[in-house]
Amino acid sequence: MAEKNKKEEVPPSPAALLHSSVAAFPSFSSALIFPDDADAAQIVVSASVRDLKRNCRRQLVTTLAASEGGKTVRAGFTSENSEGVGLTVQMKDGRSWVQLKSVDTKDKGKKYFVEIWHSGMIVKSIEVTDVHGDFYTDDTFGSLSLSASETKVAYIAEAKVPDDKGPEKFVFKPDWGEKFNKKAAPRIVLCDLESEQVEVLKEQTNLALGQVFFGPRDESLIFWGLSTYPRKYGILFCPNRRAGIYQSDLKGDNLLMLSSADEAARSPRLDEKRETVVYLSNALGGPHYTCAKIMAYDLGSKQSHIVLPQIESPGPTEFPGLFIDRLPIGAVAGSGDAQYIISPTTWRSRKTIVAINVASGVVTDVTPDATAGSFYLLGLKGDWLVASRSSPAVPPEVHVGRIELTAKSAAVKLHLAHAPSPAPPSVSWRTITYNERSDILEAIVLKPEEPQDKTLLKGTKPPLLVFPHGGPHGSFMTEFYLSNYCLTRMGFAVAMVNYRGSTGFGKNGIDCLVGKVGDLDVEDTQYVAEQISKSGEVDAHRVAVWGGSHGGFLTAWLVGRYPAYYKAAVLRNPVINMGSNLAQSDIPDWSLAEAGIEFDLDRPPLITPEIYSAIWKASPMSVAASVKSPAMVMLGADDRRVPNYEGLNWFYYLKSRGVDVRAMQFPDNGHALDGVEAEKCGFEALANFFLEFV
């Protein structure tokens, strides 16, 4: 039997071997900074790395010792983070912290603890298992805040769920959709670190609460409240929901709304004195992701004002507005006229870090070197700043520096502190702006650096893979993407298209696509494909296309509208029919918002024949009869955002008409198809499919 199994073992494909060799590089997520003195600090960087054998992501921590303001950094030991460690908040002494800890006891289920640590030694462990369910540690609801007196912490956890029996277990229980479908209701929890008393605050009518902080003198709580009426809409990547910034006393009574009722507010942050709340805001409804403004609310005068407005139509080199889900912890830095809000953002086709002067509103790009790729903020503490840098050719690495803030300027000089070793072979990349069509249409183009005859594809020029992003109000940035890097190393050229409607190009750059999906975005992507093909740097007769979500929507449109142009197509959880997506998605408003039809979040409309007809014309199913290109559809079995039957309907329809179409479905995967095994097998299937047909 052993001999038989040995003979049946299939060696991994070149695509799989390439993927596995690069998948081991870590992705950095956050950094804790413990200043020793004015010029030195201990830094703990968190990262995740794929374990392909165990089919999981493992959490790592690396210690760094920085001195001379970051000019000298000694990398310490990298180890695996203790399983179950959640959010962490630092104490004033610089050597102590509080963390949330989940422990899986296997036989008795999970247990939950609030822990106090000092200099690597556990000082106190408070069990909270009997009080609430699991901690919320996500970026949407989760937070862990320390009182000014350092005697209490506030955090968000799941409410205790009753063990329903009989008819009660069949009562419908709405959820927050994609990524949140298995989470119980969020509750604010107060834990007294001295008395070890733990209290779950009362539920607020028609509100789900998150992102909690202590107010002035530790006499109140300030938090985010998300409307649950008339339904729970999908919240992931949807900062346009009816939500506000609230204040209550420590019992959850005397509720006061600090933000305006006609704005979608989120991400409250306090200045060091806890006198002012700053938060992000944008209009209710409409496109799910748009340019944000920063508001400030003075807790003394109870007055608010705009710190940073939405940027409507920036010039090609001007600040294009703020495009983020949340402000970082510790975002408000400095004081007086030299007080700034430090934040990551999308600036055209790159990630960068900006400093926004609170008094003047002037914005400074503190990582302006576009040739270096993209920078992402990992952590702030005082004037210390830790960032991750990557480019399409360079995996993420850690940089450390100290930010200098004055009334008139903000600057930081970052120093390389930690990088994967050895670095993988390079690929070439550049960003192209298509000014002749629009100064907000860009593409990031990757090409192999080695001779084409040395790659898997051979030939004299690389074939072109056209890759539009999802959203549609998302964007590609000049950072490291595992799949694109591997495809380029195989011998493809890859064009990541930021069509009009992408984030990072001002508010009007978002709005210009509304009502024109299925047209403007399709034609922008086709234009980029044709211009690169005409340039002579790729094989114009070997062009394929792929994308996920709205990128899959565009892929379906392109092979339907241009059936002779593309040799092959891969679609990952694509929107195929906006009408059926409206009926079944966790974000039903998306279909109407993108079609330019009003969707009242408080009184959702019926799907009338007129509405269905309008969005059918914008749906790629309307041109499915023209598709001839070989195609592969990849679907997540648990996708709540784009129910997988949409892709299956397209698959069955093409199959019945003799098109070479294939389908893959990934159990236990949602819309992102980001499980380790799904990512690995999905990439191998995609790569081999393009090798077969392109």
C-alpha positions in Angstrom: 0.0 0.0 0.0 2.8 2.4 0.9 4.5 1.7 -2.5 1.2 2.4 -4.3 0.7 5.7 -2.5 4.3 6.7 -3.3 3.8 6.1 -7.0 0.5 8.1 -7.0 2.1 11.1 -5.4 2.2 14.0 -7.8 5.1 16.4 -7.6 4.2 20.1 -7.1 3.9 22.2 -10.2 6.5 25.0 -10.9 3.7 27.5 -10.0 3.2 25.8 -6.6 6.9 25.7 -5.9 7.3 29.4 -6.7 4.3 30.3 -4.5 5.6 28.3 -1.5 9.0 29.9 -1.8 7.6 33.4 -1.5 4.6 32.7 0.8 6.9 32.3 3.8 7.7 36.0 3.9 6.0 37.7 6.9 3.4 40.4 6.7 3.8 43.1 9.4 0.6 44.2 11.2 1.4 46.4 14.2 4.2 47.6 16.5 4.3 48.4 20.3 7.0 51.0 21.2 8.5 51.2 24.7 10.7 54.3 24.9 13.7 53.9 27.2 14.8 57.5 27.1 14.9 60.4 24.6 16.9 58.6 22.0 16.3 54.9 22.6 13.3 52.5 22.5 12.4 48.9 22.7 10.0 47.9 19.8 7.9 44.8 19.5 6.7 44.2 15.9 3.8 41.8 15.2 3.6 39.8 12.0 1.8 36.9 10.4 3.3 34.2 8.2 1.6 31.4 6.2 2.2 27.9 7.3 1.4 25.9 4.2 1.9 22.5 5.9 -0.5 23.2 8.8 -2.9 25.3 6.6 -2.9 28.3 9.0 -1.4 31.7 9.6 1.1 31.8 12.5 1.6 35.0 14.6 5.2 36.2 15.1 6.8 38.9 17.2 10.2 40.4 16.6 12.0 42.6 19.2 14.0 45.6 18.1 16.3 47.8 20.1 16.5 51.3 18.6 18.9 54.0 19.6 20.0 57.4 18.3 16.4 58.1 17.2 16.3 55.0 15.1 19.6 55.4 13.3 20.9 52.3 15.0 18.6 49.3 15.4 19.6 45.9 16.7 17.1 43.1 15.7 16.5 40.7 18.5 14.9 37.3 18.5 11.8 36.5 16.3 9.4 34.0 18.0 5.9 32.8 17.7 3.4 34.9 19.6 1.5 33.2 22.4 -1.8 31.8 21.0 -4.9 33.8 22.0 -3.2 37.1 22.7 -5.6 39.8 21.7 -5.4 43.6 21.9 -2.7 45.3 24.1 -2.5 48.7 25.6 0.6 50.2 27.1 0.9 51.9 30.6 2.7 55.1 31.3 5.8 53.6 32.8 6.8 52.3 29.4 7.4 48.8 30.8 3.9 47.6 31.7 0.9 46.7 29.6 -2.6 45.2 29.8 -3.6 42.6 27.3 -6.7 40.5 26.5 -6.1 36.7 26.4 -8.2 33.8 25.1 -7.3 30.3 26.1 -8.8 27.2 24.4 -9.0 24.5 27.1 -10.4 22.0 24.5 -12.4 20.0 27.0 -14.1 23.0 28.7 -14.2 25.5 25.8 -12.6 28.9 25.7 -11.6 30.9 28.8 -11.0 34.7 28.7 -8.6 36.8 30.8 -7.6 40.4 31.3 -3.8 40.3 32.1 -1.4 42.9 33.5 2.3 42.5 32.5 5.4 44.2 33.7 8.9 43.8 32.1 7.9 40.4 30.7 6.4 39.1 34.0 2.7 38.5 34.5 1.5 40.6 37.4 -2.3 39.9 37.5 -4.7 37.7 35.5 -8.4 38.4 35.9 -10.7 35.8 34.5 -13.8 37.2 32.7 -15.1 33.9 31.2 -18.4 34.0 33.1 -19.2 37.6 32.3 -19.1 37.7 28.5 -18.2 35.8 25.4 -15.1 36.3 23.1 -13.3 39.6 22.8 -13.8 41.8 19.8 -10.3 42.4 18.4 -11.2 43.5 14.8 -10.6 47.0 13.4 -14.4 47.7 13.2 -15.7 47.2 16.7 -12.7 46.2 18.7 -10.7 48.4 21.2 -8.9 48.2 24.5 -8.6 51.5 26.4 -6.9 52.3 29.7 -8.2 55.0 32.1 -6.0 58.0 32.9 -5.7 56.7 36.4 -4.6 53.3 35.0 -7.0 51.6 37.4 -9.6 50.5 34.8 -9.8 49.2 31.2 -12.7 49.4 28.8 -13.0 46.9 25.9 -15.5 45.3 23.6 -16.6 41.7 23.9 -19.5 39.5 22.7 -22.6 39.3 24.8 -23.3 36.0 26.5 -25.5 33.9 24.2 -28.2 31.9 25.9 -28.3 28.2 25.1 -31.5 28.3 23.2 -33.6 25.2 23.3 -37.0 24.3 21.8 -38.6 26.9 19.5 -36.3 29.7 20.6 -33.4 28.2 18.7 -35.2 28.8 15.4 -35.7 32.6 15.9 -33.9 34.5 13.2 -30.8 36.3 14.5 -29.4 39.0 12.1 -25.7 39.6 11.9 -23.2 42.0 10.4 -22.6 40.0 7.3 -19.2 39.1 5.8 -16.5 38.3 8.4 -19.0 39.0 11.2 -21.7 36.3 10.7 -20.6 34.2 13.7 -20.2 37.1 16.2 -22.6 37.8 19.0 -23.7 41.4 19.8 -20.8 43.7 20.9 -20.9 45.1 24.4 -18.8 47.6 26.3 -17.0 46.0 29.3 -15.4 47.7 32.2 -12.7 45.9 34.2 -11.4 47.4 37.5 -7.7 46.3 37.6 -7.5 46.8 41.4 -10.8 45.3 42.6 -11.1 42.9 39.7 -14.7 43.7 39.3 -16.0 43.3 35.8 -19.2 44.9 34.4 -20.9 44.6 31.0 -22.7 47.8 30.2 -26.3 47.8 29.2 -27.5 47.4 25.7 -28.3 50.7 23.9 -31.6 50.8 21.9 -31.0 50.2 18.2 -27.2 50.6 18.6 -24.2 48.3 18.4 -21.3 49.7 20.3 -17.5 49.6 19.7 -14.2 51.6 19.7 -14.6 52.7 23.3 -12.3 55.2 25.2 -12.4 56.9 28.6 -13.4 60.5 28.6 -12.1 63.4 30.7 -11.2 62.6 34.3 -12.3 59.0 33.7 -15.9 60.2 34.4 -17.4 59.1 31.0 -17.0 56.8 28.1 -16.7 57.8 24.4 -17.5 55.3 21.8 -18.8 54.4 18.3 -22.4 53.5 17.8 -23.7 51.7 14.7 -27.4 51.7 14.0 -29.2 48.3 14.0 -32.5 49.8 12.7 -34.2 48.7 10.5 -31.7 46.0 9.9 -28.0 45.1 10.2 -26.3 45.8 7.0 -22.9 44.3 6.1 -20.3 46.5 7.8 -16.9 45.3 6.4 -15.4 48.0 4.2 -18.7 50.0 4.4 -18.0 53.3 6.3 -21.2 54.8 4.9 -23.6 53.3 7.5 -25.7 55.3 9.9 -23.3 55.5 12.8 -22.2 58.2 15.3 -19.8 59.1 18.1 -21.4 59.0 21.5 -20.7 59.8 25.2 -22.2 58.2 28.3 -21.4 57.9 32.0 -19.6 54.8 33.3 -22.9 53.0 33.6 -23.9 53.6 30.0 -26.6 56.1 31.0 -27.0 59.8 30.0 -26.3 59.0 26.3 -25.2 62.0 24.2 -24.5 62.0 20.5 -21.4 64.1 19.8 -21.4 63.8 16.0 -24.2 65.0 13.7 -27.1 62.7 12.9 -26.7 63.3 9.2 -23.2 62.0 8.9 -21.6 58.5 9.0 -19.0 58.9 11.8 -16.4 56.5 13.0 -13.0 56.0 14.7 -13.0 58.3 17.7 -9.6 59.3 19.0 -8.7 61.6 21.9 -5.9 64.0 22.3 -3.4 63.5 25.2 -5.3 65.7 27.6 -8.6 64.0 26.7 -10.2 67.4 25.9 -11.0 66.9 22.2 -12.4 64.0 20.3 -11.3 63.7 16.6 -13.1 61.3 14.3 -13.6 60.4 10.7 -16.8 61.3 8.9 -18.5 61.1 5.5 -21.9 61.2 4.0 -24.6 58.6 4.7 -25.3 56.1 2.0 -24.0 56.3 -1.6 -20.7 54.7 -2.5 -19.5 52.4 0.2 -16.0 53.9 0.3 -15.3 57.6 -0.3 -13.0 60.4 0.8 -13.3 61.1 4.5 -13.1 64.3 6.5 -11.7 64.7 10.0 -14.0 66.3 12.6 -13.0 67.6 16.1 -15.4 67.9 19.0 -14.4 70.0 22.0 -15.7 68.2 25.1 -15.6 71.4 27.1 -17.4 73.8 24.8 -19.4 71.0 23.1 -18.6 72.5 19.7 -17.3 70.7 16.7 -15.4 71.9 13.6 -13.8 70.4 10.5 -10.1 69.7 10.8 -9.7 68.3 7.3 -12.4 68.6 4.7 -13.1 66.2 1.9 -10.9 66.9 -1.1 -13.0 67.2 -4.2 -10.7 67.5 -7.2 -7.0 67.5 -6.3 -4.3 68.3 -8.9 -2.0 65.5 -10.0 0.6 66.3 -7.3 -1.8 67.6 -4.6 -3.0 65.8 -1.5 -6.0 63.7 -2.8 -7.9 63.4 0.5 -8.0 60.8 3.3 -9.0 57.3 2.4 -8.9 55.1 5.5 -11.2 52.8 7.6 -9.9 54.1 10.9 -7.4 56.4 12.5 -4.4 54.7 14.2 -4.2 54.5 18.0 -2.2 57.5 19.2 -3.0 59.4 16.0 -3.2 62.8 17.8 0.5 63.8 18.4 2.2 67.0 19.6 0.5 70.0 21.2 -0.6 73.6 20.6 0.1 74.9 17.1 2.3 71.8 16.6 -0.5 69.3 17.2 -0.9 66.9 14.3 -3.0 63.9 13.3 -0.7 61.1 12.0 -2.4 58.7 9.6 -1.8 56.2 6.8 -3.7 56.9 3.6 -4.0 56.1 -0.1 -2.3 58.8 -2.3 -3.1 58.0 -5.9 -1.5 54.5 -6.5 0.5 54.2 -3.3 0.2 54.0 0.4 1.9 56.7 2.4 1.8 58.4 5.9 0.6 61.9 6.3 0.7 64.5 9.1 -2.3 66.8 9.3 -1.8 70.0 11.3 -4.9 70.3 13.6 -4.8 74.2 13.7 -4.2 74.9 10.0 -5.3 71.8 8.2 -2.1 71.7 6.2 -1.2 68.1 5.2 2.4 66.9 4.9 3.4 63.6 3.2 6.1 62.4 5.5 7.0 59.4 3.3 6.9 61.0 -0.1 9.5 58.8 -2.0 7.2 57.2 -4.6 10.2 55.2 -6.0 10.4 53.3 -2.7 6.9 51.8 -3.1 4.4 52.2 -0.3 4.6 52.9 3.5 2.1 51.7 6.1 2.0 53.0 9.7 2.5 50.2 12.2 2.7 52.1 15.5 3.1 55.5 17.2 4.3 56.4 20.7 5.3 59.9 21.5 7.5 61.0 18.6 8.5 57.4 17.7 7.1 56.0 14.5 7.3 52.5 13.1 6.3 51.7 9.5 6.2 48.9 7.0 7.6 49.5 3.5 7.1 47.3 0.5 7.0 47.6 -3.3 5.8 45.2 -6.0 9.3 43.8 -6.1 10.2 43.9 -2.4 8.4 42.1 0.4 7.4 44.1 3.6 10.2 45.4 5.8 10.2 47.4 9.0 11.4 51.0 9.3 11.9 53.1 12.5 12.2 56.8 13.0 11.2 59.8 15.1 8.8 62.4 13.8 9.6 66.1 14.2 6.6 68.3 14.6 6.6 72.1 14.6 3.9 74.7 13.9 5.0 74.9 10.3 6.4 71.5 9.4 6.3 67.7 10.0 9.1 65.3 9.0 10.4 61.9 9.8 13.6 60.1 8.7 13.0 56.4 8.6 15.7 53.8 9.0 15.6 50.2 7.9 15.2 48.1 11.0 14.2 44.6 9.9 13.9 42.9 6.6 13.3 39.3 5.4 16.4 37.5 4.4 17.4 36.5 1.8 15.5 38.9 -0.4 13.7 37.3 -3.4 14.8 38.0 -7.0 13.6 41.4 -8.2 11.0 42.2 -10.9 10.6 45.6 -12.6 7.7 47.9 -12.0 6.4 51.4 -12.7 3.2 53.4 -12.4 1.7 54.9 -15.6 -0.8 57.7 -15.7 -3.0 57.9 -18.8 -3.3 61.7 -19.0 -4.6 61.6 -22.6 -7.7 59.8 -21.3 -7.9 61.0 -17.7 -5.3 62.2 -15.1 -6.9 59.9 -12.5 -6.5 56.7 -14.6 -3.4 54.8 -13.6 -1.9 51.4 -13.8 1.0 49.7 -12.0 2.8 47.5 -14.5 5.1 44.6 -13.5 7.5 42.8 -15.8 10.1 40.1 -15.5 13.6 41.2 -15.1 15.2 38.0 -16.4 15.2 37.2 -20.2 11.9 35.9 -21.4 13.4 32.7 -22.6 14.5 31.9 -19.1 11.0 32.0 -17.7 8.3 29.3 -17.7 6.5 31.0 -20.6 9.5 31.3 -23.0 8.9 33.4 -26.2 10.4 36.8 -26.8 7.9 39.1 -25.0 5.8 38.5 -21.9 2.1 37.9 -22.3 -0.1 40.5 -20.5 -2.4 39.8 -17.6 -4.9 42.6 -17.0 -5.9 42.9 -13.4 -8.6 45.4 -12.3 -9.3 45.7 -8.6 -12.5 45.2 -6.6 -14.7 47.6 -4.9 -15.2 49.4 -7.3 -14.0 52.0 -4.8 -10.8 50.3 -3.9 -7.3 50.6 -5.4 -4.1 48.9 -6.1 -1.0 50.3 -4.6 2.7 50.1 -5.1 3.1 47.4 -2.5 3.9 43.7 -2.5 1.2 41.4 -3.8 2.2 37.7 -3.5 0.2 36.6 -6.5 1.3 39.4 -8.9 5.0 38.9 -7.9 4.8 35.2 -8.6 3.0 35.6 -11.9 5.7 38.1 -13.0 8.4 35.7 -12.0 6.7 33.0 -14.1 7.1 35.3 -17.1 3.9 37.3 -17.3 3.6 41.1 -17.4 0.8 42.2 -15.0 -1.1 45.5 -15.3 -2.9 46.4 -12.1 -5.5 48.9 -13.2 -6.8 51.8 -11.1 -9.7 52.8 -13.2 -11.8 55.9 -12.5 -13.7 55.4 -9.3 -10.6 54.2 -7.4 -9.7 55.5 -4.0 -6.8 57.9 -3.6 -7.8 60.4 -6.3 -10.2 62.8 -4.5 -13.9 62.6 -3.8 -14.8 63.4 -7.4 -12.6 60.5 -8.4 -15.0 58.3 -6.5 -18.2 60.0 -7.6 -17.4 60.0 -11.4 -18.1 56.3 -11.6 -21.4 56.3 -9.8 -24.1 55.5 -12.3 -21.5 54.4 -14.9 -20.4 51.0 -13.6 -20.3 48.4 -16.4 -19.3 51.2 -18.8 -16.6 53.7 -17.6 -14.7 51.2 -15.5 -14.9 48.6 -18.3 -13.7 51.0 -21.0 -10.9 52.4 -18.7 -9.6 48.9 -18.1 -9.8 48.0 -21.8 -8.0 51.2 -22.7 -5.1 50.4 -20.4 -4.9 46.8 -21.9 -4.8 48.2 -25.4 -2.2 50.9 -24.6 0.2 48.5 -23.0 -0.3 46.0 -25.9 0.5 48.7 -28.4 3.6 49.8 -26.5 5.6 46.8 -27.9 6.8 45.7 -24.5 4.4 42.7 -24.3 3.1 40.1 -26.6 -0.1 41.8 -27.9 -1.5 38.5 -29.1 -1.4 36.9 -25.7 -3.6 38.9 -23.3 -5.7 37.5 -20.5 -7.7 39.1 -17.7 -8.6 38.3 -14.1 -10.1 39.9 -11.0 -12.1 39.4 -7.8 -15.4 40.8 -6.6 -15.9 44.0 -8.7 -12.7 43.0 -10.5 -14.5 39.8 -11.4 -17.5 41.9 -12.5 -15.2 43.8 -14.9 -13.5 40.5 -16.1 -17.0 39.1 -17.0 -17.8 42.4 -18.8 -14.5 42.5 -20.7 -14.8 38.9 -22.1 -18.4 39.6 -23.0 -17.8 43.0 -24.7 -14.5 42.0 -26.3 -14.9 38.3 -26.9 -11.9 38.0 -29.4 -9.4 40.0 -27.3 -8.7 37.9 -24.3 -7.2 34.4 -24.4 -8.5 33.4 -21.0 -10.2 34.8 -17.9 -10.3 34.0 -14.2 -13.1 35.3 -12.0 -13.0 35.2 -8.1 -16.4 35.6 -6.4 -17.6 37.9 -9.2 -20.7 40.1 -9.2 -22.6 38.8 -12.3 -26.1 40.0 -11.9 -26.6 43.2 -9.8 -30.3 42.5 -9.4 -29.9 39.1 -7.8 -27.0 40.5 -5.7 -29.3 43.2 -4.5 -31.7 40.5 -3.2 -29.2 38.3 -1.4 -26.0 40.2 -0.5 -25.2 41.4 3.0 -24.8 44.9 1.3 -28.0 45.2 -0.8 -27.5 48.9 -1.2 -24.3 48.4 -3.2 -26.1 47.5 -6.4 -28.3 50.6 -6.4 -25.6 53.0 -5.1 -23.2 52.0 -7.9 -26.0 52.3 -10.5 -26.8 55.8 -9.3 -30.1 54.9 -7.7 -31.0 56.1 -4.2 -31.2 53.5 -1.5 -32.7 54.7 1.8 -30.9 52.8 4.6 -33.8 53.5 7.0 -36.5 52.5 4.5 -35.1 50.0 2.0 -36.9 50.1 -1.4 -38.6 47.2 -3.2 -36.9 45.8 -6.3 -39.3 47.0 -8.9 -39.2 45.9 -12.6 -37.9 49.3 -13.4 -35.0 49.1 -10.9 -34.2 45.5 -12.0 -34.2 46.6 -15.7 -31.8 49.5 -15.0 -29.3 47.4 -13.1 -29.6 44.5 -15.5 -28.1 46.7 -18.2 -25.1 47.4 -16.0 -24.6 43.7 -15.2 -22.1 41.4 -17.1 -24.8 38.7 -17.3 -26.4 40.9 -20.0 -23.4 40.1 -22.3 -22.7 36.5 -21.3 -24.0 35.2 -24.6 -21.0 36.7 -26.3 -18.3 35.1 -24.2 -15.9 32.8 -26.0 -12.8 32.9 -23.9 -11.9 29.9 -21.7 -12.8 30.9 -18.2 -12.4 29.7 -14.6 -14.7 30.8 -11.7 -13.4 30.6 -8.1 -16.1 30.8 -5.4 -16.2 30.9 -1.6 -18.8 28.6 -0.2 -19.4 31.0 2.7 -19.4 34.2 0.7 -22.0 36.6 2.2 -21.0 39.6 0.0 -21.5 38.1 -3.4 -23.5 34.8 -3.0 -21.7 32.1 -5.0 -24.8 31.1 -7.0 -24.1 34.2 -9.2 -20.8 32.7 -10.4 -22.4 29.3 -10.7 -25.2 30.7 -12.9 -22.6 32.2 -15.2 -20.7 29.0 -15.2 -23.7 26.8 -16.1 -24.8 29.3 -18.8 -21.4 29.3 -20.6 -21.0 25.5 -20.2 -24.3 24.9 -21.9 -23.1 27.0 -24.9 -19.9 25.0 -25.3 -17.4 27.5 -23.7 -14.5 25.9 -21.9 -15.5 27.0 -18.4 -14.4 25.6 -15.1 -15.4 26.2 -11.5 -13.7 25.8 -8.1 -15.5 26.2 -4.8 -13.6 26.6 -1.5 -15.3 25.4 1.7 -15.0 27.6 4.8 -14.0 30.6 2.8 -15.8 33.9 2.4 -15.6 36.6 -0.2 -11.8 37.2 0.1 -10.8 33.5 -0.5 -8.0 34.2 1.9 -7.7 30.9 3.7 -4.1 29.6 3.5 -5.1 26.5 1.5 -7.6 28.4 -0.6 -4.9 31.0 -1.5 -2.3 28.4 -2.3 -4.5 26.1 -4.4 -6.3 29.1 -5.9 -3.0 30.6 -7.1 -1.8 27.3 -8.5 -5.0 26.7 -10.4 -5.0 30.3 -11.8 -1.4 30.2 -12.8 -1.7 26.8 -14.5 -4.9 27.9 -16.2 -3.1 30.9 -17.8 -0.1 28.7 -18.7 -2.5 26.4 -20.5 -4.4 29.0 -22.5 -2.1 32.1 -22.8 
